[in-house]
Amino acid sequence: MSTMDDMEWVSLEAYCAGSHVELSFIESLEESGLVEITIREERRFLPAEQLPQLDRLVRLHEDLGINVEGLEAITHMLDRMAAMQEEMNRLRNRLRRFEPLG
């Protein structure tokens, strides 16, 4: 497991100020399990690797008006689709072993 010192982190307050996103919205995403917030020295941080996911959720919320429950459903479906795509690729690779050459 990674520690605070060997990962890149982004201050939640800085992210909210820079992107004009309400802190309460990100807190609701955390309550739903869509992002992970870490508290250190009374400040809240997100792992930098979660920024693309957070940006996607913020855009869906702001541009399309999707609420947190909808974001949960969309995230779940996208995760399932990615898993299915990986499984299809594995099966395709296995099938290629049995195809005749040339």
Buried (B, 14 or more C-beta within 10 A) or exposed (E): EEEEEEEEBBEBEEBBEEEEBEEEBBBBBBEBEBBEBEEEEEEBBBBEEBBEBBEBBBEBBEEEEBEBEEBBEBBEEEEEEEEEEEEEEEEEEEEEEEEEEE
